[in-house]
Amino acid sequence: MWHNERTAPLLHRQKCRINKALPQENRALLIAGETCLEKCKPNHANDYYTQTAYLHRF
């Protein structure tokens, strides 16, 4: 999804802050609909974004 590996962790942290600020019901819907991890994982198996996305998505 992101081509610039250096900015991916920053973008992920911003996204996490946004998700945590939402009501729990809305967060659950967003997380359930998120497909980025599945798309990124084959290409970035050891990528910082992929690892932190997995840790923070639940």
C-alpha positions, 0 to 999 in steps of 0.5 A: 500500500505504501511505497515509502518504507520510511513513512509507513510507521509514521502513517500507521501511528497516525492511523492508530491514534485516529482509531483509538479516538473513535467510539468502540463500535466504530473502531470495531467496524473500521478494524473489521473492514481493514484489509491493508494487513492482508495486502501488505503481508506477502510483500513486507513480511518483516516490515515494521508497518506490518508487524505493528499493524498486526499488534494494534489491529485488535 
